[in-house]
Amino acid sequence: MPEKENSEMPDGFDHQAFLSIDSTNKEAVRQLEKGAKSGLWLTATEQLLGRGRGGREWVSKPGNLFSSLIFDTKKSLCHSAQLSFVTSLAVCETVGAFVEAENVKCKWPNDVLVNGNKISGILLETYSGQNTENLMIIGIGINIEHHPEKPLYPTTHINENSRININAEEVFNVLVEKMAYWLNNWQKNGFSIIRQEWLNKAKGKGENIIVRLPNEELNGRFVDLDANGALMLDMNGEMRLIHSGDVFFADQREEK
């Protein structure tokens, strides 16, 4: 049972909050099986089985924000990659409301950085139910009071970068407004505005980067995003389109 429900939400959105659950994305699946509709936000004080992209563990101790949104894209799932940019743009602006905004950057495909350190995790999953071909579960975690100690990337949290102490409820209230705005913009105007706004906040554009794929590692210059959000990597004149992978900046190469 949810701890509480929040009625102060943008039009078309609802909220259920839990104290401790396995993960908000898993709870979203359970709610959908009970008939939940698009626009339902789920939050938890802690997650017992939080997951990040690629099945990696997402540290989920109390103090940070753990949330998921059930959302009907009203678009073919071939556009789902665009949704990750919509989400990261909203998260970037949310974090920028609490720390120096110029220090907050987007990192391809859907990470958000503060002073070069990762501060959030985004996990998009499709829901395969009857007559629900356009439904997505958008999982969003934002580090507020703490961050992982030995992650794949350098990490940070909001209160390490803010002059005042911020709590998860404050961050969530901003996030729902930013998500409502950018989701509406995407559905009305398409991806072009999202793409440009994301690029305006992107770290590494025009610079040399490393892209780690399952079976190879690529070195090249981050040139642009294509019309659907694929990373355009210039490898000495050969252009590669990257649809998924882990990006590392040339001056911050990580050990495998």
MOVENGI-V128070 format. One record per helix or strand of 2 or more residues. SS is the DSSP state (a for helix, b for strand). FROM is the first residue (numbers start at 1). LEN is the number of residues. Records with the same first field share a line. If there is no record, write none. Layout:
SS: FROM-LEN + FROM-LEN
This chain:
b: 4-2 + 14-8 + 40-8 + 65-8 + 104-4 + 111-4 + 117-2 + 120-7 + 135-8 + 208-5 + 217-9 + 231-5 + 238-5 + 246-4
a: 24-10 + 53-3 + 77-20 + 101-3 + 158-3 + 168-22 + 191-10 + 250-3
